[in-house]
Amino acid sequence: MSAPLLHASGIDVRFGGVHALRGVTLAVRPGEVCGLIGPNGAGKTTLFDVLSGMRRPDAGTVAYDGADITRRSPVWRARHGMRRTFQRQQLFGQLTVADNLVVARDWRGGTRAGARHRERAAAVLHDCGLDALGGAYAGGLPVGQARMVELARALADPPRVLLLDEPASGTTADERRRLAAVIRRTAEEEDCAVLLVEHNVAFVMELCSRVVVLDLGRVLAEGTPREVRADPAVREAYLGAGAPREG
Ligand SMILES: Nc1ncnc2c1ncn2[C@@H]1O[C@H](COP(=O)(O)OP(=O)(O)OP(=O)(O)O)[C@@H](O)[C@H]1O
């Protein structure tokens, strides 16, 4: 098994009296799609904030490719191949879909690379089945299409780590199939380490090779989808009565 590319160890985060993360340890390897699930308030988004550098943990470390990056900024992490999407969509609504992808590469500077960035954007749009939408304004897209564009934008500059926050939220079954195919292909063909937070358990269980369950700021369980489904503690805390949607 390859070494973890992203490795969070003993992460603690407090918001005043709320202990949002309590000694969370989690590793993601190149080429794997790992799911992060758990009830509302379990700490999933807070952990994403720590991994992407948007929140400094009160304790614990984040390592990337073996180096401690706990104090590195979000921009540093992005420059080094870490990409994140958000629960609430963050597309540039007044730009076209293609320009959303070009911007995702141009931010590094070097405008002379513009033509290459356009070529890469076109290729990524093609791979994501979005050829027809390149000229459409991103602000006018239905939710499901916008989710795919967000994923495409995260791929515009080739990622080494992809943190996806509820990528399937608001999508149809057909859109989920296409999202899953692109995510799987990115992990396998680009050797990218993918971690995704998702409330749609069926989507996670189908797509991910490994699943981590958070509850009340702690790792409650970790394993293959089959192992996690069968875990009594997970069933009680998350998959039992009042479980989130399965499809
Ligand atoms: N900025 C903040 N200030 C105070 N408390 C916060 C803040 N952000 C999160 N929390 C609290 O930390 C805990 C974890 O929240 P977090 O949003 O990480 O959970 P989550 O698993 O992502 O939930 P959801 O599935 O609803 O998105 C919750 O109790 C939440 O109320």
The ligand as an ORCA input file, in Angstrom:
! r2SCAN-3c Opt
* xyz 0 1
  N     -17.510     28.877     13.398
  C     -18.048     28.131     14.363
  N     -18.324     28.656     15.581
  C     -18.862     27.908     16.572
  N     -19.184     26.602     16.433
  C     -18.948     26.032     15.241
  C     -18.369     26.753     14.152
  N     -18.255     25.929     13.067
  C     -18.730     24.724     13.484
  N     -19.140     24.797     14.777
  C     -19.666     23.683     15.564
  O     -18.715     22.629     15.482
  C     -19.378     21.377     15.379
  C     -18.969     20.700     14.062
  O     -19.508     21.436     12.966
  P     -19.232     21.034     11.443
  O     -19.888     22.085     10.592
  O     -17.797     20.786     11.250
  O     -20.037     19.660     11.327
  P     -20.448     18.850     10.019
  O     -20.187     17.424     10.328
  O     -19.761     19.432      8.828
  O     -22.005     19.131      9.939
  P     -22.988     19.188      8.651
  O     -23.131     17.767      8.178
  O     -24.247     19.734      9.219
  O     -22.338     20.104      7.632
  C     -20.880     21.667     15.446
  O     -21.275     21.533     16.803
  C     -20.958     23.118     15.009
  O     -22.091     23.754     15.578
*
